[in-house]
Amino acid sequence: MEGRVVIIGLGLIGGSIGLSILQENPHATVIGYDVKEKEMRLAQAMNAITHVSLNLREEVEQSDVVFLCTPVLQTEKLIEEIAGWSLQPHVIVTDVGSTKSRIMDKAHALEIQGFSFIGGHPMAGSHKSGVAAAKVFLFENAFYLLTPGKNVSQDKIETLKGWLAGTKAKFLTVDPKEHDEITGMVSHFPHIVASSLVHQVKKVHSSQPLISRLAAGGFRDLSRIASSDPMMWRDITMHNVEILKQLLQDWQQEMNEVIRLLDEGDADAMYYYFDEAKQFRDNMPILQKGAIPSFYDLFVDIPDYPGIISEITGLLAKEEISIVNIRIMETREEIYGVLAISFQTDEDRKRGERCLRTTTPYEVFTV
């Protein structure tokens, strides 16, 4: 496809969209705008955009597609501002926000003028932020939810999908309210739970200083998403208040049920509570990309001697297998330690596992 695209907000998501568009459409013009000039220059150097924005209004008014890749509160302000500009009649405006009902209400200002607004939410991310972390394959096999305005034609939806074909995402069209209910449950609510867990540990930290040293394993995995950008999550939470309040009330009832089981001391009932959760969780497609970024970990039992980590990473590098994180979970003199290696995709983890099983004598396992 050829045409003019404007991307407002050159972070992880905006940069990755630009990379995927230009890989699929090398002759397209992709103009990038960000409040941080450094991010714009870096995006251009990475070939995530072809031009840095010099006059945003003028460029938006001449564009075929506009991507609003900003935090949701800023997206609302941008929609209000753009609604007063002289856009092309055929323009498609879309966003990437994690909430949709308020965004779609705000987008009515564009729709009454005859412009097409298609809400969007690519359900993939990373533990890193900024355009430097952008990847052309970030959305591959991830769900990309679309919430088109009431008067948007199917042709416009297909046109937007065409521009996003390079993402290799799986597109689903959903109602904005349904979107917010689903993402509230699988993304926004878990973030509040993770943050509250950290707060609970923080409260006892002064009296139990060892807790920060021993809080590994399950605590690390459960609380990882609490390290996400607090400003972004503030905005998301304020956009989905009623749904989150209901989910938290339901959670309180669930915790009251657990307290009842503990009060009764019924070991069989407690077993079935855990077993039912295990069976349901084990049958979920958790290895697919979803609302919460997935990380694919591989664990290697390694001896404690100089150069062991570079030996392992060197073997992976030789096979051109990229890793996103590496950490030592335990390493002490004269005993084995556990090296945890995180990969971007499940396929990379499988390749890494095959590589290390065939080239080293160490035990390699997943959990």
Buried (B, 14 or more C-beta within 10 A) or exposed (E): BEBBBBBBBBBBBBBBBBBBBBBBBEEBBBBBBBEEEEBBBBBBEBBBBBBBBEEBEEBBBBBBBBBBBBBBBBBBEBBEEBBEBEBBEEBBBBBBBBBBBBBBEBBBBBBEEEBBBBBBBBBBBBBEBBBBBBBBBBBBBBBBBBBBBEEBEEEBBEBBBEBBBBBBBBBEEBEBEEBBBBBBBEBBBBBBBBBBBBEEBEEEEEEEEEBEEEBEEEBEEBBBBBEBEEEBBEBBBEBBEEBBEBBBEEBEEEEEEEEEBEEEEEEEEBEEBEEEEEEEEEEEEEEEBBBBBBBBBBBBBBEBEEEBBEBBBEBBEEEEBEBBEEEEEEBEEEEBBBBBBBBBBBEBBBBBBEBBBEBBEBEBEEE
